[in-house]
Every structure is written in C-alpha cells, then in structure tokens.
Amino acid sequence: LFGDLVKDYPTMCASTSEGAYTTLAVKSADGAKKALLVVDYGGKARTLSVGVKGVTAVKACTALDYTRDLAAHPATLKDGQLTLEKTDDNSAAFLVEFE
C-alpha cells in the first residue's frame, strides 16, 4: 500500500485532517493521477467522511486492516464528500484512487 503510494504518486498535495483519522493527498509526477490515503488509528467511528476537491469519481479503493491485506473496498464520492465504511471500530487504512 505505502510502496505503491510512493512509487505511483511522488507529489504530495495540501490536505487537512480533523478528528481521529489522518489524510495524505498525492498525485503522479505529471498530475494525471490523484489519490488520497485515509488512515484511522484506533478511532471508534465506523464511517469516515472526507471533503475532497478536484476529483469527480473513485477509480479504486484498497483497504488494509487487521483482517484484510490490500483488499478492494467500496468508497462513495458524492458532492465533494468521500465516504468510507469501516468493518469494525479497529484501525484501518484506505488508499483511494480517483479517475
């Protein structure tokens, strides 16, 4: 997950985080590909919601938690709001790639 992030998306973009989870916005060197890493370290919220700008659709989402290792995971993007549902209240990381 993190190796792909560094390899495919070497340019960090501005992002802010509120609450129990952290975000890292990135893009490819040519700016054609964009992604967002959302990490929730032990937060109890089951639904993670992040405002995003400059993207229109989710291409793919990959989850990493104590039961899944790089598994495909659903992500919803509507009206600039990205929503991810955790399977439980444990730590999880999501790499969301945008079209």
N, C-alpha and C positions, 0 to 999 in steps of 0.2 A: 504494500500500500504506500508506504513512505518512499520507497525506492522509485516507484512509478511517478510519484508526485514530483520528486526532484528531477528525474530524468526528462519527463514529458512537459513539465511546467516550471521552467527555471526562473520565471519572473514573478516576484511577489507583488500583490496589489494591496491597496488600502482595504482594511476590514476592521470592524469593531465587534466586540463581543460583550454581551450582557448576560448576567445570570451564571448558572453553573457550567455552561459549556463555552468552548473556545472555537474560533473560526480562523482559517487561513485561506485567503483568496489568492489564486495564482493564475497565470496564463502562459501559453507557449511563447517561445522567443519571438515568433512573428505575430503574436497576438491573435492568431486564428482559433486557438483552443483555449477554453476557460474552465476552471474547476474551483470547487470550494471544499475544503476539508473542515468537517464539523466534528469536534471531539467533546464528549461528555464524560468527565472523570467522576464517576460516582454520584452524579446528580440523580435525584429521585423522579424527575419529570419523565413521563413516558412519551410525551410529544415535544419535539424540538422544532421551533419555528424561527426562521432567519429571514430578514429582509434582504433582497438581492436586487442589483441594478445592472443593466447592460446585457442581460440574457433573456431568452424567450422560451426555452424549453430544456428539459432534462434529457440528456442523451443516455446516461447510465449512472447508477449509484451502487457503490460497493460498501459492504458493512464488515466491520471487524469487531467482534466482542468475544466473550468467554465461551460461546457455543458455536460461533461462525467465524471462519477464517477466509476472508475475501469472498463473501457470498453476495450475489446480486440481491439488491434490496429496493423496494419501491420508494420513490420520492415524488412529491407533488409540488409543482410550481404554478401558482395562480396569483395574478395581480401583484407580482413582485414579492411574493411571500413563498419561501421554500419550507415545506413541512416534511419532517421525518418522524416516523413512529418507531420507538424502541420496543423490543420484545419483552423487556422487563426493566426494573429500576437499577440495573448494574451499569458499569461503564461501557461505552461504545464509541466507535469512530466510524465516520462515513465519508467517503470520497465521492462527491457529486460532480459529474462531468456534464457540461452544457453543450447544446448544439450551437 
